[in-house]
Every structure is written in C-alpha cells, then in structure tokens.
Amino acid sequence: MGRLPNDRFLRALDEQPVDRLPVWMMRQAGRYLPEYRQAKERAGGFLALCRNPELAAEVTLQPVRRLGVDAAILFSDIMVPLLPAVPGLDFAPGPKLPHAITDVEGLAPPECADELTFVYETIRILRRELNVPLIGFAGTPATVATYLAEGGAAKKEFAAFRRLLHAAPERAQPLLDGLEKLMVRYLTRQVEAGAQAIQLFDTWGGDLSKQDFARFCEPGLRRMVSILKGLGVPVIYFARGTLRDVGATAYGVDWTVDLAKARARGPVQGNLDPAVLLSTPAAVKRAVAEMAAPVARTGYVVNLGHGILPDTPIANAEAFVEAAHAVKVEG
C-alpha cells in the first residue's frame, strides 16, 4: 500500500524526526460527534455498529476528517473478542454480561477470535481509505477480567477481580492466561488485516498493587508485547495512574503521571485531563501548550489521559488538535 502521506505518528513512536507533534484522542470516534450518533442510530445500536464493517469504518474515519488527527483508532470495544464466548453480551452503554465469569472455562478457545471477521474487514476497508496510520487495540487480560468478574460495568469499585486474585489465585491465573491467548490471537489477526500499531488498554490494571501486578500481570503482558512487536508493529501500553514497564514501544499515561518523567523512559503518549476539553478553546490551547512544552520533541504523541468525554464541544476537540500541531518541535 506504500508509504502514508502522514506517518508522523509512526515516526514519533520510532523516535525519528517529525515536522510537528502527532496527535490523536482516545475514544475520538464517539458520542461527542453528531455524525457518530447518526451512524449508531442507522446501525441499530452500539453492538450492531461494531458488527457493520462499512459503518464501523465510517465512524473510525469521522474524527480524521473533521479534526485532522494524525492516527485513526479502530472503532470497536475491548469486550468484542468475548462475543463468541458470551452469548448475551451487550452494551448499555458499558458492557453488560448475563453472568459473571471467574474461570477460564467460561472463555472460548483462542481460535474463536478468527470468527470476528467483521473486525478484520473493517480494518481492510480502513487501510484503503486512510492517509494516516491505523491503530488496532484490545484490553489487557486484567482489565477484561475485571469486567468479566463483575458481570459488566455496573459496579464502581470493581473489586470482584481483585478479590479473586487473593481468594482463589488458582482460578484467577488460568483466567488471565486464557485471556492472554485470546487477545494475542485477536491482535495478530488485526495486524494481519492491516493494523499498523497496537494499543493495549489497561484501564483497571493500575488499581492493582505493585506486587499483584508483578505476580499476576507483568509476565503475561511482556509475552503479549514481545509477540506483537515480533509482527513488526509498535505497541503502546496505556494504564491509568502509574508507570509500569512491560517492554512496550511507548507508554500512554494519564494526567496524574509526570509527563517529563515518563518521557525520560522512552516514547510516551498523553496526558491531558479530558475534563479540560469541557472548558473553552482558549483554555484548551493554553493547557496543551503547557503540557507539551517540556517534551516537545520526537518520541512524544499528544493525547488525552483517558477517553474524550461525551459532552465535549467539538470546538474544543478542534482546539486540542490545533494546539498540538502548533507546538514548536525541538531538534
């Protein structure tokens, strides 16, 4: 397919020279865009939208066209690879399971990821349409297990999985291992279909203690990252509220993490508080300039510290991208 007209995102992850800082936003294809809401209505709901390659590709493209971001992220959800294993899985809007899953026997074998043909067709469509890199993604085993153990996203404490780690590690570890194999298969298929980078979302992994993370999660994450990097794509590991080394190409961080400290370890992505985008365009531009100034060189990707909020004014999302592109790059 040749070199992309805009590859500064991939160049930054590889610490090659860039003309300006690359920028994209987690959940950039989503509820803050009226065209997304229209596409979702046409599809007949969130899950139906995910299953429709043409419409899923369309909503993936929407923020690229409207905002001018430097990367697209596949429109899907971290629970989609569980669909073959969990009949009745739904989204309202967060994941809702018919029952909690706390054993590996509740999972489908990794080969079931091959059944998610609508995901891979979406990727193939996007590679024909995009002039920026396409990011594939999945949730980490610990984050997906957190939702499985709760039976969805209704609880706020999300303590069921952490309880399982301590009360029944002989069940928790095989569950994590099964999810690891499933996600590796799923992400491998994404890369084979054309994804040019992978992001691992560890939304809840940061809630684990350093000791629990090192015991239950880090070995599997390192295996996943090694396999994916072996496929020739960069891997971004995103966790909230912490800096943890899993061998990734780059690390996504939230607004509670010192960005300069994170950048000193290698390529980094982040880390503006999404609530800033609920203010004014002028305030957004000031915040982006202040955030990026200490790390304004290649190896840094401007992003939010978590997903863009549904009530974000489009003008503020536009200001975020404009401000990132306006930062003077050092070197």
C-alpha positions in Angstrom: 0.0 0.0 0.0 3.0 2.2 0.1 4.1 5.0 2.5 1.4 7.0 4.1 1.1 10.7 3.3 1.0 11.4 7.0 3.2 9.0 9.1 4.4 11.3 11.8 2.6 9.2 14.5 4.6 6.1 13.5 7.8 8.2 13.1 7.4 9.6 16.6 7.0 6.1 18.1 10.2 5.2 16.4 11.8 8.4 17.6 12.5 9.6 14.1 12.4 13.3 13.2 8.9 14.8 12.9 7.8 18.1 11.4 5.2 18.6 14.2 3.9 16.6 17.2 1.4 13.9 16.2 -1.9 14.0 18.0 -5.0 11.7 18.4 -7.5 11.2 21.1 -8.7 8.1 22.8 -12.4 7.5 22.0 -12.1 10.1 19.3 -14.7 8.2 17.3 -17.6 8.5 19.7 -20.6 10.2 21.3 -19.3 13.8 21.1 -19.7 13.7 17.3 -23.2 14.1 15.9 -22.3 12.1 12.8 -21.3 9.2 15.1 -24.7 9.3 16.8 -26.4 9.3 13.4 -24.3 6.3 12.3 -25.1 4.4 15.5 -28.9 5.1 15.0 -28.6 3.8 11.4 -26.9 0.7 12.6 -29.5 0.0 15.3 -27.2 0.3 18.3 -23.6 0.1 19.5 -23.0 -3.6 19.0 -24.7 -3.6 15.6 -22.5 -0.7 14.7 -19.4 -2.7 15.7 -20.6 -5.6 13.6 -21.1 -3.5 10.5 -17.7 -3.1 8.7 -18.9 -0.2 6.4 -20.4 1.8 9.2 -17.6 1.0 11.7 -15.1 2.2 9.1 -17.1 5.3 8.6 -17.1 6.3 12.3 -13.4 5.5 12.5 -12.8 8.0 9.7 -15.0 10.7 11.1 -12.5 12.3 13.5 -9.7 12.1 11.0 -11.8 14.1 8.5 -13.3 16.5 11.0 -10.3 17.1 13.3 -7.2 16.3 11.3 -5.8 13.9 13.8 -2.6 12.0 12.9 -3.8 8.5 13.6 -7.1 6.6 13.5 -8.1 4.0 16.1 -10.3 1.1 15.1 -13.9 1.6 16.2 -14.8 -1.3 18.4 -14.7 -2.2 22.1 -12.4 -4.2 24.4 -15.2 -6.7 25.1 -15.8 -7.6 21.4 -13.4 -10.5 21.4 -15.6 -12.1 24.1 -18.6 -12.2 21.8 -18.0 -15.8 20.7 -17.7 -16.9 24.4 -20.5 -14.9 26.0 -23.9 -15.1 24.2 -26.0 -12.3 25.5 -23.1 -9.8 26.0 -24.5 -6.4 25.4 -23.6 -2.7 25.9 -25.8 -0.2 27.8 -23.5 1.8 27.2 -20.9 -0.2 29.1 -20.5 -3.9 28.9 -23.3 -6.0 30.4 -22.9 -9.8 30.8 -25.6 -12.3 31.5 -23.5 -13.6 34.4 -20.1 -13.1 35.9 -17.1 -15.2 34.6 -14.4 -16.1 37.1 -13.0 -19.3 35.5 -11.1 -20.0 32.3 -13.8 -22.5 31.4 -16.1 -19.5 30.8 -13.9 -18.4 27.8 -14.0 -19.6 24.3 -10.7 -21.0 22.9 -8.3 -18.5 21.3 -9.2 -19.8 17.8 -12.7 -18.2 18.3 -11.0 -14.8 17.6 -11.0 -15.9 14.0 -14.8 -15.7 13.9 -14.6 -11.9 14.4 -14.4 -11.3 10.7 -16.4 -8.1 10.9 -13.4 -6.5 12.8 -10.8 -7.6 10.2 -13.0 -6.5 7.3 -13.3 -3.1 9.0 -9.6 -2.8 9.1 -9.2 -3.8 5.5 -11.7 -1.1 4.4 -9.9 1.5 6.5 -6.5 0.7 5.1 -7.9 1.5 1.6 -9.3 4.8 2.8 -6.9 6.2 5.4 -4.0 8.6 4.9 -2.8 8.2 8.5 -1.8 5.1 10.5 -4.5 2.8 11.9 -4.2 1.7 15.5 -5.7 -1.7 16.5 -6.4 -2.4 20.1 -7.5 -4.7 22.8 -8.0 -4.7 26.6 -5.3 -6.3 28.7 -6.2 -9.6 30.4 -6.5 -7.9 33.8 -8.8 -5.2 32.6 -11.1 -7.6 30.6 -11.1 -10.0 33.6 -12.2 -7.1 35.8 -15.4 -6.7 33.7 -15.9 -10.4 33.5 -15.7 -10.9 37.3 -18.2 -8.1 37.9 -20.6 -9.3 35.1 -20.2 -5.9 33.4 -19.6 -2.3 34.2 -22.4 -1.5 36.7 -20.2 -1.5 39.8 -18.0 1.4 40.7 -15.5 -0.3 43.0 -14.6 -3.2 40.6 -13.3 -5.2 43.5 -14.5 -8.7 42.4 -11.4 -9.5 40.3 -9.0 -8.2 42.9 -10.8 -10.4 45.5 -10.4 -13.3 43.2 -6.7 -12.8 42.9 -6.3 -13.2 46.7 -9.1 -15.6 47.5 -8.6 -18.0 44.5 -5.4 -17.4 42.6 -5.6 -20.9 41.3 -8.7 -19.7 39.3 -7.5 -16.1 38.6 -4.2 -17.0 36.9 -5.7 -19.5 34.4 -8.4 -16.9 33.6 -5.7 -14.3 32.9 -3.7 -16.9 30.9 -6.7 -17.7 28.8 -7.4 -14.1 28.1 -3.8 -13.5 27.1 -4.0 -16.2 24.5 -7.3 -14.9 23.2 -6.1 -11.3 22.9 -2.8 -12.3 21.2 -4.8 -14.3 18.6 -7.2 -11.4 18.2 -4.5 -8.7 17.8 -2.5 -10.9 15.5 -5.5 -11.1 13.2 -5.8 -7.3 13.4 -2.2 -6.8 12.3 -2.6 -9.4 9.5 -5.6 -7.4 8.3 -3.6 -4.2 8.3 -3.4 -2.5 11.7 -0.1 -0.6 11.8 0.2 -0.1 15.6 -1.4 -1.7 18.6 -2.6 -0.2 21.9 -3.2 -2.3 25.0 -5.7 -0.7 27.3 -5.1 -1.5 30.9 -7.8 0.7 32.4 -8.0 -1.2 35.7 -4.6 -2.7 35.9 -3.4 0.4 37.6 -5.7 -0.4 40.5 -3.6 -3.5 41.3 -0.8 -3.2 43.9 2.8 -3.3 42.6 3.2 -6.8 44.0 0.0 -8.2 42.5 0.8 -6.6 39.1 4.2 -8.1 39.1 2.9 -11.6 40.1 -0.2 -11.9 38.0 0.0 -9.5 35.1 3.5 -8.4 34.1 4.8 -11.8 32.8 1.8 -12.2 30.5 1.9 -8.6 29.3 5.6 -9.0 28.4 4.8 -12.1 26.4 2.0 -10.3 24.6 4.1 -7.3 23.8 7.0 -9.4 22.6 4.8 -11.4 20.2 3.1 -8.2 18.8 6.4 -6.4 18.3 7.6 -9.5 16.6 4.9 -8.9 14.0 6.6 -5.6 13.1 4.3 -3.1 14.8 4.8 -0.7 17.6 2.9 -1.4 20.8 1.5 1.3 23.2 0.7 0.2 26.7 -1.8 2.5 28.4 -2.5 2.3 32.2 -4.1 4.9 34.4 -2.2 6.4 37.4 1.0 4.5 37.1 4.2 3.9 35.2 4.9 0.2 34.7 7.4 -1.3 32.4 6.1 -4.2 30.2 8.5 -3.8 27.3 6.2 -1.7 25.2 7.4 0.6 22.4 5.6 3.5 24.1 3.5 4.2 27.1 0.2 6.1 27.4 -0.2 7.9 30.7 -2.9 9.9 32.4 -2.9 13.3 33.9 -1.7 12.2 37.3 1.7 11.0 35.9 4.6 13.3 35.5 5.0 13.5 31.7 8.6 14.5 31.6 9.5 11.6 33.9 7.6 9.2 31.7 9.3 10.6 28.6 12.7 10.0 30.1 12.0 6.3 30.0 11.2 6.3 26.2 8.4 7.3 23.8 5.3 8.5 25.6 1.7 9.4 24.8 -0.7 11.6 26.8 -1.7 13.1 29.1 -4.2 16.0 29.3 -7.2 15.6 31.6 -10.2 15.1 29.3 -12.2 17.5 31.6 -10.0 20.3 30.2 -11.9 19.9 26.9 -15.1 20.8 28.7 -13.8 24.4 29.2 -13.1 26.8 26.3 -11.0 26.6 23.2 -8.6 29.2 24.6 -8.2 27.3 27.9 -7.6 24.0 25.9 -4.9 25.6 23.8 -3.1 27.0 26.9 -3.3 23.6 28.6 -1.9 21.8 25.6 1.0 24.3 25.2 1.9 24.0 28.9 1.7 20.2 28.8 3.7 19.7 25.7 6.5 22.3 26.3 8.8 20.0 28.4 8.6 17.1 25.9 8.2 18.9 22.6 10.4 16.6 20.5 10.0 13.3 18.6 9.0 10.4 20.8 6.0 12.3 22.1 2.4 11.8 20.9 -0.1 14.3 22.2 -3.3 12.6 23.6 -5.7 12.8 26.4 -5.1 11.0 29.7 -8.3 9.0 29.1 -11.1 8.9 26.6 -12.7 12.1 25.3 -15.9 12.8 27.3 -19.3 12.6 25.5 -20.2 16.2 26.4 -17.1 17.7 24.9 -17.8 20.6 22.5 -16.5 19.9 19.0 -14.8 23.3 19.0 -12.7 22.2 22.0 -11.7 19.0 20.3 -10.6 21.0 17.3 -8.7 23.4 19.6 -6.9 20.4 21.1 -5.6 19.2 17.8 -4.8 22.7 16.6 -2.8 23.4 19.7 -0.9 20.2 19.4 0.1 20.9 15.9 1.1 24.5 16.8 3.7 23.3 19.4 7.2 24.1 18.2 9.2 20.8 17.9 12.7 20.8 19.3 15.5 19.4 17.3 
